[in-house]
Amino acid sequence: MTESLGTALPAEMARVRDVVIPAYETCGPVSIFAVACMKHDLDRAARALAEGDVVEMIAVYRELRTYKL
């Protein structure tokens, strides 16, 4: 079963916010740039959801999926 973008994007946002960013923050100052990029993309995702911008939602969803532990 496939997920809708309306379900997948918030789930990916939660994964990055609750799992990936805290893991990166434990690395100290060397992770500042990566964390800033992730937070920027989370802001983009929230804005795209609020505005109903499907094209931006797809783009930022793909970007969020690239963040790994």
N, C-alpha and C positions, 0 to 999 in steps of 0.2 A: 504494500500500500504506500502510495506516495503522499508526502505532506504538501499542503498549500504553502505559498510564500508567506501568507499571514500567520501561519503556525511556525514555519521553519525559521523565519527571521528573528522573532522574539526568543526562540529557543537558542539560536546561535548567539544572540546578544547576551543572554544569561550565561552561556558557557564561557564566553570571553570575559565577561564582567566578574563572574563568581569563581572561575577555575584558572583561566590563563593569566589574567592580570595579577592575582595574588601570588601565583607561582613566580612570575617574573619579578615582582617586587621583592621577593626574598633574595634576589641576586644582588641587591644594593644599587649603587649609583650607575653601574654599567647598563642597567636596563631602562634608564629614564627615557631615552628616545623611543624605544619600542613601546613602552607603556603609554607615552604621549600619543603615539600613532594609533594605538588601540582605542584610547579614550576618544580621540578625534573621530574614528570610524563609528564608535558607539553613538556619538552625538549625531553624526550623519544618518545613522540608521533610525534613531528616534525621530529626527526631523522628517525623514522620508515617510515613516509610518504615519506621523501626525498629518502630513500634507497629502497622503495618499499617492505619492510619487512612485509608481510601480517601476519605472526604469531605474531610478536611484536605489530603490529597495533591492532590485536584482544585483546591481553593481556592488552595493555595500555588503550584501549577503555573501557574494563571491569573495570579497576582500576579507570579511570576518572569518571565513572558512580557512583562510591561509595561515591563521595564527595557530601555532602548535606549541606544545610543551617541550 
